[in-house]
Amino acid sequence: MNQLSLYGDDDDNRGKYAGNSKDCSLLSSISEVRELAREYFPLPPEKPPRLRRRRPATRKQRVQAARRGLVAKWSAEFGFISLHDPGSGAWHDVPTMEAPGWAKWEVRKRKQLYRAGDRHAYELTRKHMEQIYRDERHKDVGIVEEYPVEEELEK
């Protein structure tokens, strides 16, 4: 049986099929292979890939997403932190090791607040979390005393 090789050019095959009216060139792409297979095998026709279209967010959803802001929570999957995108309202899971420092602080703080009794800790917005951060970082450390007035020093 004399057939063309799909793997390379054989000088023997070129000579045998040179007089043949069919093109003896090698198949160069997957689409050519599929076309050839459709001629010989009953395959279903190719359908273009379906793109999943997202429904546009309603005005209410866009406002709620913007109000929440860029926040972080623990993901449902262990070892990941979910970051909220305020533009689209979508949540994106990031591995804990690759998450930014502020996100790690925020998820730990939310968990701490929840365990302390604040049952709305996971619904706090970006503004609330910023205020908590400022309150923690800018506490007056030490004892603050007023300086004695000069008159008291003279006595």
C-alpha positions in Angstrom: 0.0 0.0 0.0 1.5 3.3 -1.1 0.6 6.2 1.2 2.1 9.5 1.9 3.8 9.9 5.2 2.5 12.6 7.5 5.8 12.7 9.4 8.3 13.8 6.7 9.2 14.0 3.1 10.3 10.7 1.6 12.0 10.9 -1.7 10.4 7.6 -2.6 6.9 9.0 -2.0 7.6 12.1 -4.0 8.6 10.1 -7.1 5.6 7.7 -6.9 3.0 10.4 -6.5 4.5 13.1 -8.7 2.2 12.2 -11.6 -0.8 12.1 -9.3 -3.3 15.0 -9.8 -3.8 15.4 -6.1 -1.6 17.7 -4.1 1.1 15.7 -2.3 2.2 18.3 0.2 2.3 17.6 3.9 -0.4 18.7 6.3 0.7 21.8 8.0 -2.0 22.7 10.5 -4.5 21.1 12.8 -7.4 22.7 10.8 -6.2 20.8 7.7 -6.1 17.5 9.6 -9.7 18.2 10.8 -10.9 19.0 7.3 -9.4 15.8 6.0 -10.9 13.8 8.9 -14.3 15.2 8.1 -14.1 13.9 4.6 -13.5 10.3 5.7 -15.2 10.2 9.1 -18.7 11.4 10.1 -17.8 14.2 12.6 -20.1 16.9 13.8 -19.5 20.3 12.3 -17.3 22.7 14.3 -19.1 25.2 16.3 -17.5 28.5 17.3 -16.8 28.6 21.1 -19.5 30.2 23.1 -18.5 33.2 25.1 -20.2 33.5 28.4 -21.5 37.0 28.7 -21.9 38.6 32.1 -25.1 40.5 32.7 -24.4 44.1 33.3 -24.5 45.1 36.9 -27.6 47.0 37.9 -27.1 50.5 39.3 -27.9 49.3 42.8 -25.2 46.6 42.6 -22.6 49.1 41.3 -23.4 51.6 44.1 -23.1 48.8 46.7 -19.8 47.6 45.3 -18.4 51.1 45.3 -19.6 51.7 48.8 -17.9 48.5 50.1 -14.6 49.5 48.4 -11.4 47.4 48.2 -11.7 45.0 51.1 -10.3 41.6 52.0 -11.9 38.6 53.7 -10.9 34.9 54.2 -11.9 32.9 51.2 -14.1 29.8 51.4 -11.2 27.8 50.1 -8.4 27.2 52.7 -5.2 29.2 52.1 -6.8 32.0 50.0 -7.8 35.6 50.7 -10.7 37.1 48.7 -10.3 40.6 47.5 -13.3 42.7 46.5 -13.1 44.7 43.3 -15.0 47.9 43.8 -15.3 48.5 40.1 -17.0 45.3 39.1 -18.2 44.0 42.5 -16.4 40.7 41.9 -14.4 38.8 44.4 -11.0 37.5 43.5 -9.2 34.7 45.4 -5.5 35.3 46.0 -3.1 32.8 47.7 -2.3 34.0 51.2 1.4 34.0 50.6 0.9 36.3 47.6 -1.6 38.7 49.2 -0.5 42.2 50.1 0.3 43.0 53.7 -2.8 45.2 54.2 -5.0 42.3 53.2 -3.4 39.9 55.6 -3.9 42.4 58.4 -7.5 43.1 57.4 -8.6 39.4 57.4 -7.0 38.8 60.7 -8.6 41.9 62.2 -12.0 40.9 60.9 -11.7 37.5 62.4 -10.6 39.0 65.7 -13.6 41.4 65.8 -16.0 38.6 65.0 -14.6 36.4 67.8 -14.9 39.4 70.1 -18.6 39.6 69.5 -19.0 42.0 66.5 -21.2 39.8 64.3 -21.1 42.4 61.4 -17.3 42.4 61.2 -17.3 40.8 57.7 -19.7 43.4 56.4 -17.5 46.4 57.4 -16.6 48.7 54.5 -13.2 50.1 53.5 -13.9 53.3 55.5 -14.7 51.3 58.7 -11.5 49.2 58.4 -9.4 52.3 57.8 -10.8 54.0 60.9 -10.0 50.9 63.0 -6.5 50.8 61.6 -6.0 54.5 62.4 -7.4 54.0 65.9 -5.0 51.2 66.6 -1.9 52.8 65.1 -2.3 56.3 66.5 -3.0 55.6 70.1 -1.1 57.8 72.6 1.5 55.6 74.1 2.6 56.4 77.6 1.3 58.8 80.3 0.6 62.3 79.2 1.0 64.9 81.9 0.6 68.6 81.7 3.7 70.7 82.4 3.5 72.6 85.7 2.8 76.3 85.3 5.7 78.7 86.1 3.9 80.1 89.1 3.7 76.7 90.7 7.4 76.2 90.2 8.2 79.4 92.1 6.3 78.3 95.2 
